[in-house]
Amino acid sequence: MKKYLILFSFLILSQLCYSQAHVEAYYREYCYYNDSTEKYDDCYGYDELSTFDISEDWSYWIHTTPKMQSTYYVIDSQYMDEYELTFYYVESDAGNKYIYVFDIMKKEIRIFGISKEGEKFILTFLCNKWE
């Protein structure tokens, strides 16, 4: 067991050493789409520390929260110069697809997806450190 823990720690540290960007988030907010109002207005949020460690070529990143760690692989990306936003179409290591929006100016990361129950949601992370 100790061998596996050491190996796992080494793999995580090696990923962090080769990251191009490191983002720390301090707050998470979920909003669900309301078909009646046609807006994401059913929201709740809470304080949570999490990190996004992005590969040097921005082809994937690792998102770590207190409860889990997931890797997201970029399928496609699009930069919107008008809004200074980058959209990333990704697939998680669990096979789920999301749209990530990196808003460096506002220090936010937004994730659009569909829950297991079929509900559309947006998840927003407020970030205090963007290196």
C-alpha positions as CSV (number, residue, x, y, z in Angstrom):
1,M,0.0,0.0,0.0
2,K,2.8,2.4,0.9
3,K,4.4,1.8,-2.6
4,Y,1.1,2.8,-4.3
5,L,0.8,5.9,-2.2
6,I,4.4,7.0,-3.0
7,L,3.8,6.3,-6.7
8,F,0.5,8.2,-6.7
9,S,2.2,11.2,-4.9
10,F,5.1,11.1,-7.5
11,L,2.6,11.2,-10.4
12,I,0.7,14.1,-8.9
13,L,3.9,16.1,-8.2
14,S,5.3,15.4,-11.7
15,Q,2.0,16.8,-13.2
16,L,2.3,19.9,-11.1
17,C,6.0,20.5,-12.1
18,Y,5.1,20.5,-15.8
19,S,2.0,22.7,-15.5
20,Q,1.9,25.9,-17.6
21,A,-0.7,27.6,-15.3
22,H,-1.8,27.1,-11.8
23,V,-5.2,28.5,-10.7
24,E,-6.6,28.6,-7.2
25,A,-10.3,29.0,-6.6
26,Y,-11.9,29.9,-3.3
27,Y,-15.6,29.8,-4.1
28,R,-17.9,27.6,-6.2
29,E,-21.5,28.4,-7.4
30,Y,-24.0,26.1,-9.1
31,C,-26.8,27.5,-11.2
32,Y,-29.4,25.4,-12.9
33,Y,-31.2,26.5,-16.1
34,N,-34.8,27.5,-15.6
35,D,-36.9,26.7,-18.7
36,S,-39.6,29.2,-17.7
37,T,-37.3,32.2,-17.4
38,E,-34.8,30.9,-19.9
39,K,-32.0,31.9,-17.5
40,Y,-29.6,30.2,-15.1
41,D,-31.3,31.5,-12.0
42,D,-31.7,28.6,-9.5
43,C,-28.3,29.1,-7.8
44,Y,-26.4,28.3,-4.6
45,G,-22.8,28.6,-3.7
46,Y,-20.3,27.9,-1.0
47,D,-16.6,28.5,0.0
48,E,-14.4,25.8,-1.4
49,L,-10.7,25.7,-2.1
50,S,-9.7,24.0,-5.3
51,T,-7.0,24.1,-7.9
52,F,-6.7,23.8,-11.7
53,D,-3.2,22.7,-12.9
54,I,-3.0,23.2,-16.6
55,S,-0.6,21.4,-18.9
56,E,2.1,23.4,-20.7
57,D,0.3,23.0,-24.1
58,W,-3.2,23.5,-22.6
59,S,-4.3,20.1,-23.9
60,Y,-5.5,19.0,-20.4
61,W,-5.8,20.1,-16.8
62,I,-6.2,18.5,-13.5
63,H,-8.9,19.9,-11.2
64,T,-8.5,19.1,-7.5
65,T,-11.1,19.7,-4.8
66,P,-11.2,18.5,-1.2
67,K,-13.3,15.5,-2.3
68,M,-12.0,14.5,-5.7
69,Q,-9.5,14.9,-8.5
70,S,-10.4,14.8,-12.2
71,T,-8.5,15.3,-15.5
72,Y,-10.1,17.2,-18.4
73,Y,-8.9,16.7,-21.9
74,V,-9.4,19.4,-24.5
75,I,-11.2,18.4,-27.7
76,D,-11.4,21.8,-29.2
77,S,-11.0,25.5,-28.2
78,Q,-12.2,28.8,-29.4
79,Y,-11.0,32.3,-28.4
80,M,-13.5,35.2,-28.5
81,D,-11.4,38.3,-28.8
82,E,-14.4,40.6,-28.4
83,Y,-15.0,39.3,-24.9
84,E,-11.4,38.1,-24.1
85,L,-12.8,34.6,-23.3
86,T,-11.5,31.2,-24.2
87,F,-14.0,28.3,-24.6
88,Y,-12.7,24.8,-24.2
89,Y,-14.7,21.8,-25.2
90,V,-13.5,19.0,-23.0
91,E,-14.0,15.5,-22.0
92,S,-13.4,14.3,-18.4
93,D,-11.5,11.2,-17.4
94,A,-14.9,9.8,-16.6
95,G,-16.2,10.4,-20.1
96,N,-18.4,13.4,-19.4
97,K,-18.4,16.4,-21.8
98,Y,-18.3,20.0,-20.7
99,I,-17.7,23.5,-22.0
100,Y,-15.1,25.4,-19.9
101,V,-14.9,29.2,-20.2
102,F,-11.7,30.8,-18.9
103,D,-12.3,34.4,-18.0
104,I,-8.8,35.6,-17.0
105,M,-9.9,39.3,-16.7
106,K,-12.6,38.5,-14.1
107,K,-10.6,35.6,-12.6
108,E,-13.4,33.1,-13.2
109,I,-13.8,29.7,-14.6
110,R,-17.3,28.7,-15.7
111,I,-18.3,25.2,-16.7
112,F,-21.4,24.4,-18.7
113,G,-22.8,20.9,-18.6
114,I,-25.8,18.6,-18.2
115,S,-26.3,16.7,-15.0
116,K,-27.1,13.0,-14.7
117,E,-30.7,14.0,-14.3
118,G,-30.7,15.9,-17.6
119,E,-30.6,19.4,-16.0
120,K,-28.5,22.1,-17.7
121,F,-26.1,23.8,-15.3
122,I,-23.4,26.3,-15.0
123,L,-20.7,26.0,-12.4
124,T,-18.6,29.1,-11.6
125,F,-15.3,29.2,-9.7
126,L,-14.1,32.5,-8.4
127,C,-10.3,32.5,-8.4
128,N,-7.9,34.4,-6.3
129,K,-4.6,33.1,-7.8
130,W,-3.8,32.8,-11.5
131,E,-0.2,32.0,-12.3
